Amino acid sequence: MSNEYTKSSGEGNQIKKKLIELMKLAEEMGIDISGELDELDVMLGETSKAEAAWEKVVLARHQERPCSMDYIGLIFDDFIELHGDRAFGDDPAIVGGIAFLNGKPVTIIANQRGRSLQERIHRNAGMANPEGYRKALRLAKQAEKFHRPIITFVDTAGAYPGIGAEERGIGESIAHNLRDFSRLRTPIICVIIGEGGSGGALGICVGDKVYMLENSIYSVISPEGCASILLRDPSRAKNAAAMLRISSEDLMAFNVIDGVIKEPGEGAHTDPAVVAASIKEVLVKDIAGLEEIPLSVLVCNRNQKIRAVGYWEEG
């Protein structure tokens, strides 16, 4: 377990311990501090929520957390990687290709963060440039042409915000993916396995089914970014994490995702094979179900699902 995770849990327990000691002391001295205790209890509740949310962030970013290529190797057979966007170049931050799932050909598109420092530099920590999203769309259209289901694995802090990316049209490339993925006449299943950050995640996360691993996160902005921009205090990243409601449980409650895939023990890094087996079970079941739906109905349902995200009514 990471030191940051342990530290967060320890701080919360220390606060609770001090509060109990204060209650006992006040009782012994015959002092009524119920009002102050109520205020502290509210503050403790807010702190606990912030700590719990931050623990999810820490686990989603865990150094040993399985990457997309780990799951591809555990779930699929005979993966053949395809390269390039046929316009500018190849982006190693997004991997894609063809593989077999229980003997059935599928197309895989995934963010690849890398694990070692050298690989993370090569992969740009999974933060894709425009050519990465254009490669993803090229492979998705190829999958549609050959009637292959599409499976995406999302794990990125966001699209790369560099000058070159802006010059080559990062916003446009993501927008094209949002539009065209919503129209593809083939089943699409998306799984958020770590961080699902902003438009960088959305660029390959438009699907008929969207799942999150239990300790993954999905948000319009990072907690650190929210704390700096909205709260004007970078030290309040934990509070921002709670406010953003970025956990799989929150997003399931909001109907943003279709399901949560459980993780063993203290996270996916403790037993990747178990998590991979759970993901595979979901993929096999959903592909079989989605392929029974007429393509015109499948696309219509997908668009209705997308438009329903964020919809609300005043009571």
N, C-alpha and C positions, 0 to 999 in steps of 0.2 A: 504494500500500500504506500502511496506517495506521502511524503512528509507533510505536504500542504493539506491533504485530506485529514490526516491524523491531528494536525494542529487545529483545524477548524472544529473537529468534533470535541477536542480537549477543551477549547475555549468555552464552548457551550456548556459543557459539564461543570466547569469551574464556576460559571455564573450561577447555575442552578444550586450548586453547593453553597455559595456565599449567601444566596437568597434564603435558603433553609436556615443557615446559621443566624441570619438577621432576624428571622421570625422567632426563633427560639429565644434569642437575647431579649427581644421586645416583650415576649410573654413573661420571662423571668422578672423583668423590671416593671411590669405592669403598665407598659406604655402602649397606647393605641396608635398603630401606624398602618391601619388597614387601607387608608387612602393612598399612602405612599406605596404600599405593597401592590395595590391594584394597578397603579401606574407602572411599577416595575414589572408586573406580570405581563402587561401589554407590551412593554419594551422587550421583554424576554421572548415573547411570542414572535415579535417582528424579527428579533435577532435569530431565533431558531429557524424561521422561514428562510432568512437570508443565508444562513449556514447550510441548510439542506439544499437550497438551490445551487450554492457555490460548490458543494460536494459533487453535484452532477456535472458541473463544468470541469472540475478537476479530473473526474473519471473519464469524461469524454475526450480529454486531452492527454490521458495517461501515456507515458512514453512507451509502455509495452502493449498498449491496446492494439489489437489486430488491425491491419490495414486491408484495403480492398483486395490486393493481390493474395493476401493470406486466405481470405474467404473464397476467392476464385479457385485457388488450388485445392481447398478442402471440399467445395461443393460441386464443382464441375469437372468434366473430363475433356481432355484434348483441346485446351484453350489455345487459339491461334490469334495473336495480337495483330491488329491492322493499324497502320500509321498514316498520319497526314490528313490535312483538310482539303487538299487539291487546290489550294489558293495561295497559301503563304508558307506553311511548314508543319512540323509535327510538334505537339505540345505534350511532354511527358507527364504533366500534371494530371492529364486525363488519359486513362488507358481504355482501350476498347477492342473488341474482337468477337470471334465466334467460338462457341463451346457447346458441349452436350450436357444436358441435364436429364439424367436417367434415360439416355439415348436419344433425347429430343434436341434438335439444334436450336440454339437461342443466341441472341446478340447481347453482349455485356458492355456496358458503359460505366466507368467508375472514376472517381477522384482517387489519386494515389499520392498520399503524403510522403511516404518513405519513413524509415525508422532511424537509420544512422544519419549522422550529420551530413555526410557526403551525399547520401541519397536524397535527403531533404532539400539540399541545395539544388541537385539535379532536377528534382520534381517540383521545385518551387513551393514545397510544403503543401502541395495539392491545390494551390491557388492558380487557376487556369487563366491563360491569355485568350484572346478572341479565337485563335486557331484551334484551341482546345474545344471550345463550344461548337465551332464549325465542323471539327472532326466528329464530335458527338452527333451532330445533326446528319452528317453524311452517312454515318453508320446506322443511324435510326431509319433513314430513308431506304437504305439498302435492306434492312430487316423487314420493312414494310413490303418492299418489292418481292422478297422471297418468303414472305409469310412466316417470319420468325418472331416469336415473342421477344420483347426487350426487357432486360433487367438492369437497373441502375443501382450503384452503390454510392451514396453521398457521404463525403467526409472532407469538408473544406471550411476554412475560416471565412472564405469569400473569394470572389474573383480578384485577380491580381490588379492592384490600383496604380500600376506604373504608367509613365508617360507613353511608352511604346504601346501599351495595351489600349490606352485612350486614343492614340493616333490611328490604330488599326480597327477601332470600333468595338470596344468591349461591350458597351451598352446595347448596340445594335445586334451583336451576335447573340446575346442573352435573350433579347426581345424576339428575335427570329425563332429561337428554340422554344420559347414559351408559346408562340403562335403555332409553330409547325408540329411540336410534340402533341399539342391538344387535338390535332387533326389526323394524326397517324392512324391508319386502318390496320392496327395490329395491337395485341395486348401489351401493356406497359406496367411493370411493377417496380416501385422504387423503395429502397431500404436505406434509411439514414443510420450509419454505423458508428459515427463519432460526432463531429461538429457539422451542423447544417447551417451555414452562415450566409444570410442575405441572398442577393441575386445570384451569387456564385453557386449556391446550392440549388436555387430554383431552376437554373439553366439546364439541369438534368434531373429535375424532380417533379416533372409533370406526368402523372400516370393514372391508371385506373385504380390502382391500390398503392397506398403510401404507408410504409411501416417505419417504426423507430425501434432501435435496440433500447432496452430499459434505461441505460445510463448515457444515452446520446442526447444531444440538444439541438434545437431548431429555432432560429431567431432571425429577425430582421437586422439585428446589429449585435455585436459582441457586448457582454456586460461592461467591459472596460471602455468601449466606445460610447455606450449609453451613459456611463458615469461621467465621462469627460465632457460629452456634448450636451446632454440634457440636465444632468445633476450638477454640472460644473465642478465636480469633485472626483478626481480619479480614484481616490481612496474608497469610494462608495461602490465599488464594482460588485461586491456581494449583495448589497441592497438592490442594485440594478438587475442582477440575475433573478432575484425574486420577483421584481416588478415586471420583468419581461415575460414571465411565465413560459420558460423555455424547455421545461422538462417533458418527457414523453407522457407522463400522467396528465399534465396540464393540457397538452395539445390533443390528447385523446378526448378529454372532457369537452374541448372546444370543437370537436369533430374536424380538426385539421388533418388528422391522420386516421388510418383505418384499423390500426392495431399496434400493440406493444409486444416486442419479442423479448422474453425474459433473459437475464444474464445470470450465470452461476456465481456463487460466493460474493467476492468483493468487486466483481466486474468481469467483462469479457476476456480480459488478459489472463485470468486465472485458469480458464479452460476454453480456448478458442474452438476446439473440436465440437464441444457441446453446443456452443452458439451457432456454429456452422450447420450442425444437424437441424437445429430449430429453424434456421433461415431456410434451409433446403425443404423442409417439410411444408412451410408456408408457401414457398415458390411453386412446388409441385402441385399442391392443392389449388392454388389460385389460378395458375395457368390452365389447368384442366377446366375450371369453372368459367374463366373468361373466354376460352375458345368455343364454348357452347353458345355464346351470345352473338347474334348477327352483327357484322362489322358496323353497319350504320347505327344500330342501337348502342353498340359499345362506344363509339365516338360521341354520340348524343349524351350518354350517361356520364362520360368523362367531362364533357363541357359543363353539364349541370353540376357535377361535383366541384369543379373549379370555381364556378360562379357562386356556389353556396358558402365558400370559405370566407369568413369574416362577416357574413350576413347576420343582422340582428334586428329586433323589433323592440320598440318601447312598450312597456306593459301598461 
